[in-house]
Amino acid sequence: MAAAALWRLRRALTAAFSSAAAAAGPGRPERPTVRRQAGGVRNIILNDPRRRNALSLSMLQSLREDLLHDVKSKDLRVIIISAEGPVFSSGHDLKELASEDDVKHHSQVFEVCAEVMTLIQKLPVPVIAKVNGLATAAGCQLVASCDIAVASEKSQFATPGVNIGLFCSTPAVALGRSLPRKVALEMLFTGEPLSAQEALMHGLVSKVVPEDKLEEETMKISHKICESSRSVLALGKATFYRQMAQDLDTAYRMTAQVMVDNLTLRDGQEGIEAFIQKRKPVWSHSQDEKK
């Protein structure tokens, strides 16, 4: 019974990772992502379920456009990336990586993918992955690249490229920065999936909830983020990623100066004054310094 279940799971992983083999003709959406925004929360939905939301060049370019759209607006406070269908994303479109395509095109695919993954951490607002299903290869990389990830109990995460002769080297960059080394390498060397609970235990995702609570929990986090100053969060997010690449002494010197700079912001002073006066802060969400 267990062997049969494992065989079915491996079939599902192979099918997901090979999503480019799915029909790409009629029924493919004109634009592979959907962007909606309300109340400071932008929802970006990977919307090509027939092809298991493969990160084709067009999908990556559409995702990049949605991430950058009006990104400096004070009305944008948090971004959620989710997907239609049972697969969050199967990773790269293998049809685009076939040998008949030239090296220049292959390079473009991986360059744009790297740009999108690094862009997420450079954005001035938090980015949340809302995962309800299978995330493989570059799809798993996308989850690992987000600031926060909330997953349903049925979600799974894998890097099965080794099984088809294409090692997940670029996903390894994000995985190696999110997971303990030995856990990441086992995923990369075997292609075997992590369950949602295993992903939570090892730090790939932030929370795991029942499927019917996924939207509620993700919005709860989003609304909590929206209660804070956008400018303070932007400063804090940029500083967090910057200090992670530094040695301990350098990180403390840099972050000490950032806290001094934070105190000069209008919202830095507003927050302290509101706390002392026992009232709710009124945020300006601007980078202006207190006069």
Order of alpha helices (4+ residues) and beta strands (2+ residues): alpha-beta-beta-alpha-beta-beta-alpha-beta-beta-alpha-beta-beta-alpha-alpha-beta-alpha-beta-alpha-alpha-alpha-alpha
